[in-house]
């Protein structure tokens, strides 16, 4: 596999979305994220524009998230969840969240399922 193929498989938008979600859950600004992760604010701006982070920034940001960089590799995601639908993947993650009680996880899952059904573009 060429290195170019590997670069194309990294999902920058998923990394940025995860960073934004974590930032919001911790009630932080992007400046706070930069300071806590030891990554420059300009790097975070470049991520928001879809540009790839350098290796050191990627390592720092995934450490700040508490996630493996493999999670943002498209091929790794397929291997991790197999042929599971996106909703099944999300459900699995929600139910593993120690910050949600079972009722909260079910409520969040129902909200996501309804929103997904409303917004999906295909017509099964």
C-alpha positions as CSV (number, residue, x, y, z in Angstrom):
1,X,0.0,0.0,0.0
2,X,1.4,3.4,-1.0
3,X,1.8,6.1,1.7
4,X,-0.6,8.3,-0.4
5,X,-3.3,5.6,0.0
6,X,-2.8,5.7,3.8
7,X,-3.1,9.5,3.9
8,X,-6.3,9.4,2.0
9,X,-7.8,7.0,4.5
10,X,-7.3,9.3,7.5
11,X,-10.6,11.1,8.3
12,X,-9.7,14.6,9.2
13,X,-13.3,15.7,9.5
14,X,-14.0,12.9,12.0
15,X,-11.0,14.0,14.1
16,X,-12.2,17.6,14.1
17,X,-15.8,16.6,15.0
18,X,-14.5,14.5,17.9
19,X,-12.4,17.4,19.1
20,X,-15.3,19.8,18.8
21,X,-17.6,17.4,20.7
22,X,-15.1,16.9,23.5
23,X,-14.4,20.7,23.6
24,X,-18.1,21.4,24.0
25,X,-18.6,18.7,26.6
26,X,-15.8,20.2,28.7
27,X,-17.1,23.8,28.1
28,X,-13.8,24.9,26.5
29,X,-12.8,27.3,23.8
30,X,-10.6,26.3,20.9
31,X,-7.9,28.4,22.6
32,X,-8.3,26.2,25.7
33,X,-8.0,23.0,23.5
34,X,-4.8,24.4,22.0
35,X,-3.3,25.2,25.4
36,X,-4.3,21.8,27.0
37,X,-3.2,19.7,24.1
38,X,0.0,21.7,23.4
39,X,-1.1,22.1,19.8
40,X,-1.1,25.5,18.1
41,X,-4.4,27.3,17.4
42,X,-3.3,27.5,13.8
43,X,-3.2,23.7,13.7
44,X,-6.7,23.5,15.0
45,X,-7.8,26.1,12.3
46,X,-6.2,24.0,9.6
47,X,-8.0,20.9,10.9
48,X,-11.3,22.8,10.6
49,X,-10.4,23.5,7.0
50,X,-9.9,19.7,6.3
51,X,-6.1,19.8,6.3
52,X,-4.1,16.9,7.7
53,X,-2.3,17.4,11.1
54,X,1.4,16.6,11.4
55,X,2.3,13.5,13.3
56,X,3.2,15.3,16.5
57,X,0.0,17.3,16.5
58,X,-2.0,14.1,15.8
59,X,-0.4,12.4,18.7
60,X,-1.1,15.3,21.0
61,X,-4.7,15.7,19.9
62,X,-5.6,12.0,20.2
63,X,-3.9,11.9,23.6
64,X,-6.0,14.9,24.7
65,X,-9.1,13.1,23.4
66,X,-8.1,9.8,25.0
67,X,-8.6,8.0,21.7
68,X,-6.3,6.1,19.4
69,X,-5.5,7.6,16.1
70,X,-6.6,4.3,14.6
71,X,-10.2,5.3,15.3
72,X,-9.9,8.0,12.6
73,X,-8.6,5.6,10.0
74,X,-11.5,4.5,7.6
75,X,-10.1,1.0,7.2
76,X,-9.8,0.6,11.0
77,X,-13.3,1.7,11.6
78,X,-14.6,-0.9,9.2
79,X,-12.6,-3.6,10.9
80,X,-13.6,-2.4,14.4
81,X,-17.4,-2.5,13.7
82,X,-17.5,-5.0,10.8
83,X,-20.6,-4.5,8.6
84,X,-22.6,-2.7,11.4
85,X,-24.7,0.2,10.3
86,X,-23.7,3.7,11.5
87,X,-26.7,3.6,13.9
88,X,-25.5,0.3,15.4
89,X,-22.0,1.8,15.8
90,X,-23.4,4.9,17.5
91,X,-25.7,2.8,19.8
92,X,-22.8,0.7,20.9
93,X,-20.7,3.7,21.8
94,X,-23.6,5.5,23.6
95,X,-24.3,2.5,25.8
96,X,-20.7,2.3,26.8
97,X,-20.6,5.9,28.1
98,X,-20.1,5.8,31.9
99,X,-21.6,9.3,32.1
100,X,-25.1,8.1,30.9
101,X,-27.5,6.0,32.9
102,X,-29.4,3.3,30.9
103,X,-32.4,5.5,30.5
104,X,-30.3,8.4,29.3
105,X,-28.5,6.2,26.8
106,X,-31.9,4.9,25.4
107,X,-33.3,8.5,25.2
108,X,-30.2,9.7,23.4
109,X,-30.2,6.7,21.0
110,X,-33.9,7.4,20.2
111,X,-33.1,11.0,19.5
112,X,-30.2,10.1,17.2
113,X,-32.3,7.4,15.4
114,X,-35.2,9.9,14.7
115,X,-32.8,12.6,13.5
116,X,-30.9,10.1,11.3
117,X,-34.2,8.9,9.8
118,X,-35.2,12.5,9.1
119,X,-31.9,13.5,7.5
120,X,-30.8,10.4,5.6
121,X,-30.6,10.9,1.9
122,X,-31.3,7.4,0.6
123,X,-34.8,6.0,0.3
124,X,-34.9,2.4,1.6
